[in-house]
Amino acid sequence: MLSLAGIEDVEMLRAMGAVAAFVHVQQCSGKATLNLLYAMAAGLDNKNILSLSAAEKGVLNRDVEDFRDLLRAHQNPECGLPS
């Protein structure tokens, strides 16, 4: 799923961060679930997904919404930025 969104390796994932990568994968495939977000975030922190607390998942969920809001606020059709 990541490679279909152009995320080719761990370095690219680290550079984007789990939240931006998750939103990008959702935009490209429409099939990403929150488990992907949690797995990427946990993996980037060298944790097991099962070790993420409800509070950590809540922060990630809010970060995704904030990131989407930021994209919408800065959308410029003339520049071709994603919605």
HUDACOR-V946190 format. One record per residue. SS is DSSP state (h for helix, s for strand, l for the rest). OMEGA is omega in radians with two decimals (none if undefined). D_FIRST is the distance of its C-alpha to the first C-alpha in whole Angstrom. Layout:
BEGIN
ss | omega | d_first
SS | OMEGA | D_FIRST
SS | OMEGA | D_FIRST
END
This chain:
BEGIN
ss | omega | d_first
l | 3.13 | 0
l | -3.11 | 4
h | 3.09 | 6
h | 3.12 | 5
h | 3.10 | 7
l | 3.10 | 9
l | -2.91 | 9
l | -3.06 | 10
l | -3.09 | 12
h | 3.14 | 13
h | 3.12 | 16
h | 3.10 | 14
h | 3.11 | 12
h | -3.12 | 16
h | 3.14 | 17
h | -3.01 | 15
l | -3.05 | 16
h | -3.07 | 14
h | -3.14 | 15
h | 3.12 | 14
h | 3.13 | 11
h | 3.14 | 10
h | 3.13 | 12
h | 3.12 | 11
h | 3.10 | 7
h | 3.14 | 10
h | -3.08 | 12
h | -3.03 | 9
h | -3.08 | 8
l | -3.03 | 10
l | -3.09 | 9
l | 3.09 | 8
l | 3.12 | 11
h | 3.09 | 13
h | 3.09 | 13
h | 3.10 | 9
h | -3.11 | 12
h | -3.14 | 15
h | 3.12 | 13
h | -3.13 | 12
h | 3.13 | 16
h | -3.12 | 17
h | 3.13 | 16
h | 3.07 | 17
l | -3.11 | 20
l | 3.10 | 20
l | 2.97 | 21
l | 3.14 | 20
h | -3.12 | 18
h | -3.13 | 21
h | 3.12 | 23
l | 3.12 | 22
l | 3.08 | 25
h | 3.12 | 25
h | 3.11 | 26
h | 3.10 | 23
h | 3.10 | 21
h | 3.09 | 23
h | 3.11 | 23
h | 3.13 | 19
h | 3.12 | 20
h | 3.12 | 23
h | 3.10 | 21
h | 3.14 | 18
h | 3.10 | 21
h | 3.13 | 23
h | 3.09 | 20
h | 3.09 | 20
h | 3.11 | 24
h | 3.11 | 24
h | 3.14 | 22
h | -3.11 | 24
h | -3.09 | 27
l | 3.13 | 26
l | 3.09 | 25
l | -3.09 | 27
l | -3.14 | 27
l | -3.13 | 29
l | 3.13 | 27
l | 3.10 | 23
l | -3.11 | 22
l | 3.09 | 19
l | none | 20
END
